Amino acid sequence: MIAERTATTTWEGSLARGDGRIEPDSGASDALPVTWPARTEAPGGKTSPEELAAVDEAAALCPISRLFAGAAISLSAELGSA
């Protein structure tokens, strides 16, 4: 049998400048912080202000992002076997 693991992820703020956390539902470890740069930088690299500005501009122009601006969004996902 394959072990089942679940976690809750929370994100607040804009994509480029927001932050969040991942909390394993099992309580086996503490919440882990997550930021956009941590997900997009090369090891030892930095995200430039130009890159952050490009992400903000894309979000501002995206009709879907504008539609959901300020909305509380909840997602539940499961991985299944093929």
Backbone hydrogen bonds in HBPLUS format (Angstrom, degrees):
<---DONOR---> <-ACCEPTOR-->    atom                        ^
c    i                          cat <-CA-CA->   ^        H-A-AA   ^      H-
h    n   atom  resd res      DA  || num        DHA   H-A  angle D-A-AA Bond
n    s   type  num  typ     dist DA aas  dist angle  dist       angle   num
A0025-ASP N   A0006-THR O   2.95 MM  19  5.53 162.4  1.98 125.0 130.4     1
A0008-THR N   A0023-GLU O   2.82 MM  15  5.15 161.3  1.86 142.2 146.3     2
A0023-GLU N   A0008-THR O   2.77 MM  15  5.15 168.9  1.78 153.7 157.6     3
A0010-THR N   A0021-ARG O   2.94 MM  11  5.45 161.0  1.98 157.6 164.0     4
A0021-ARG N   A0010-THR O   2.89 MM  11  5.45 143.7  2.03 144.2 155.2     5
A0012-GLU N   A0019-ASP O   2.92 MM   7  5.73 167.7  1.93 158.6 161.0     6
A0019-ASP N   A0012-GLU O   3.05 MM   7  5.73 149.3  2.14 158.6 164.2     7
A0018-GLY N   A0014-SER O   2.68 MM   4  4.76 133.2  1.89 136.7 141.4     8
A0020-GLY N   A0034-VAL O   2.84 MM  14  5.06 152.5  1.91 157.6 158.1     9
A0034-VAL N   A0020-GLY O   2.91 MM  14  5.06 157.0  1.96 129.1 126.6    10
A0022-ILE N   A0032-LEU O   2.86 MM  10  5.14 152.0  1.94 142.3 151.3    11
A0032-LEU N   A0022-ILE O   2.83 MM  10  5.14 162.0  1.86 145.3 149.4    12
A0027-GLY N   A0024-PRO O   3.24 MM   3  5.76 159.8  2.28 112.2 117.7    13
A0039-ARG N   A0035-THR O   3.27 MM   4  6.55 136.2  2.48 140.6 151.5    14
A0039-ARG N   A0036-TRP O   2.97 MM   3  5.21 133.8  2.19 105.7 118.5    15
A0040-THR N   A0036-TRP O   3.06 MM   4  6.24 130.5  2.32 148.3 162.6    16
A0040-THR N   A0037-PRO O   3.17 MM   3  5.08 136.6  2.37  95.1 107.0    17
A0041-GLU N   A0037-PRO O   2.87 MM   4  5.44 154.1  1.94 153.8 152.8    18
A0045-GLY N   A0042-ALA O   2.68 MM   3  4.90 159.2  1.72 140.1 139.9    19
A0051-GLU N   A0048-SER O   3.02 MM   3  5.21 121.3  2.38 101.5 115.6    20
A0052-LEU N   A0048-SER O   3.10 MM   4  6.49 160.5  2.14 155.1 160.3    21
A0053-ALA N   A0049-PRO O   2.87 MM   4  6.02 154.8  1.93 144.1 151.5    22
A0054-ALA N   A0050-GLU O   2.95 MM   4  6.14 148.5  2.05 141.6 149.9    23
A0055-VAL N   A0051-GLU O   3.07 MM   4  6.38 153.1  2.15 147.4 153.8    24
A0056-ASP N   A0052-LEU O   3.00 MM   4  6.28 163.3  2.03 150.9 155.3    25
A0057-GLU N   A0053-ALA O   2.86 MM   4  6.04 158.5  1.91 148.6 154.7    26
A0058-ALA N   A0054-ALA O   2.94 MM   4  6.09 160.7  1.98 145.6 150.9    27
A0059-ALA N   A0055-VAL O   2.98 MM   4  6.19 160.0  2.02 150.4 155.8    28
A0060-ALA N   A0056-ASP O   2.92 MM   4  6.13 152.9  1.99 146.2 154.0    29
A0061-LEU N   A0057-GLU O   2.99 MM   4  6.21 144.1  2.12 147.7 156.6    30
A0062-CYS N   A0058-ALA O   2.98 MM   4  5.96 129.8  2.24 142.2 154.8    31
A0066-ARG N   A0062-CYS O   2.98 MM   4  6.24 159.8  2.03 154.6 160.5    32
A0067-LEU N   A0063-PRO O   2.92 MM   4  6.01 148.5  2.02 137.7 146.5    33
A0068-PHE N   A0064-ILE O   3.09 MM   4  6.33 152.8  2.16 149.4 154.9    34
A0069-ALA N   A0066-ARG O   3.40 MM   3  5.09 162.0  2.43  96.7 101.8    35
A0071-ALA N   A0068-PHE O   2.96 MM   3  5.25 163.9  1.99 132.1 133.2    36
